[in-house]
Amino acid sequence: MSHEKKSIGETGEKNRVEPGTLYLVATPIGNLSDLSDRAKKVLSEVDFVAAEDTRNTGKLLSCFGIKKELISYFEHNKRERGGIILDRVAAGEAAALVTDAGMPAISDPGEDIVRLAAERGIRVSIVPGCCAAVSALALSALSTGRFAFEGFLSTNRHERKLRLDEVKNERRTMIFYEAPHKLKNTLSDLCSLFGGERKIALCREMTKINEEVVRTTLEGAVALYETREPRGEYVLIVEGAAEAGITPDEKNPDADSLSDLSPAEHVAHYTDAGMSKMDAVKAAAKDRGMSKSAFYDLLQKERTE
């Protein structure tokens, strides 16, 4: 197969698939009609497609009458398979990299092959399209001017709580991915660490028939899923500390050590210093990055235990 490169002017062809190039191709997150014409062209004309799951990608391609060599590329074979894929691209072939849904390389092993391609001087091109994180952010009705993508949280509860504790004072809107079987525990941890009044949008089944966006508070989300079972993959959009009225820059410098105290001991620290009980509760809640009502609930729970 000849891979002689020609300019668009020479070929008269727009969006020509170039040899020696790895294409990152976004795929639909639910609605097949969201696959762009350019994505179909690239998938039809590359020499092979590297896919997270070759069975899922095979079904997608067959819907558009595309027959193509498929190579698996996923978390547990990325080191070995990444080198093989790039060797072929370096030799002059064109390849497409896809994930099961959305944009490859975002919370996805594709980031490894892009880094390796950059190190080897191999051209990588993007075929943009669906991205669950940005789609959910747009639907959230929360601030979109500045945001932080946090991706998937650890399945280990201790590690998950440590991570959430690190970002509870993040001023930007935060984006998390979550699986249905972990949702209840994650919402519980978010409510406990961020405060029940913090706003959240829970987006699921986006672009599908059962698309749903629930806009509520963390406390409201916990209550909601006490009476219903989570279904489908979720994107959680959580209000940043600045929008929630929490001001990390003014946080007590001793707050971390004070947070090791029990809620009652924390309040006593301030009342012993001469604060009123109400002001002491406000100060302790602020130290912990929580709303006053959420901290008060902790106090009540401590008293009943």
SULCOR-V313212 format. One record per residue. SS is DSSP state (~ for helix, > for strand, _ for the rest). Layout:
<<SS> <SS>>
This chain:
<<_> <_> <_> <_> <_> <_> <_> <~> <~> <~> <~> <_> <_> <_> <_> <_> <_> <_> <_> <_> <>> <>> <>> <>> <>> <_> <>> <_> <_> <_> <_> <~> <~> <~> <_> <_> <~> <~> <~> <~> <~> <~> <~> <~> <~> <_> <_> <>> <>> <>> <>> <_> <_> <~> <~> <~> <~> <~> <~> <~> <~> <~> <~> <_> <_> <_> <_> <_> <>> <>> <>> <>> <_> <_> <_> <_> <_> <~> <~> <~> <~> <~> <~> <~> <~> <~> <~> <~> <~> <~> <_> <_> <_> <_> <>> <>> <>> <>> <_> <_> <_> <>> <_> <_> <_> <_> <_> <_> <_> <~> <~> <~> <~> <~> <~> <~> <~> <~> <~> <~> <_> <_> <>> <>> <>> <>> <>> <_> <_> <_> <_> <~> <~> <~> <~> <~> <~> <~> <~> <_> <_> <_> <_> <_> <_> <_> <>> <>> <>> <>> <>> <>> <_> <_> <_> <_> <~> <~> <~> <~> <~> <~> <~> <~> <~> <~> <~> <_> <_> <_> <_> <_> <>> <>> <>> <>> <>> <>> <_> <~> <~> <~> <~> <~> <~> <~> <~> <~> <~> <~> <~> <~> <~> <~> <_> <_> <_> <_> <>> <>> <>> <>> <>> <>> <_> <_> <_> <_> <_> <_> <_> <>> <>> <>> <>> <>> <>> <~> <~> <~> <~> <~> <~> <~> <_> <_> <_> <_> <_> <_> <_> <_> <_> <>> <>> <>> <>> <>> <_> <_> <_> <_> <_> <_> <_> <_> <_> <~> <~> <~> <_> <_> <_> <_> <~> <~> <~> <~> <_> <_> <_> <_> <~> <~> <~> <~> <~> <~> <~> <~> <~> <_> <_> <_> <_> <_> <~> <~> <~> <~> <~> <~> <~> <~> <~> <~> <~> <_> <_> <_> <_> <~> <~> <~> <~> <~> <~> <~> <~> <~> <~> <~> <~> <~> <_>>
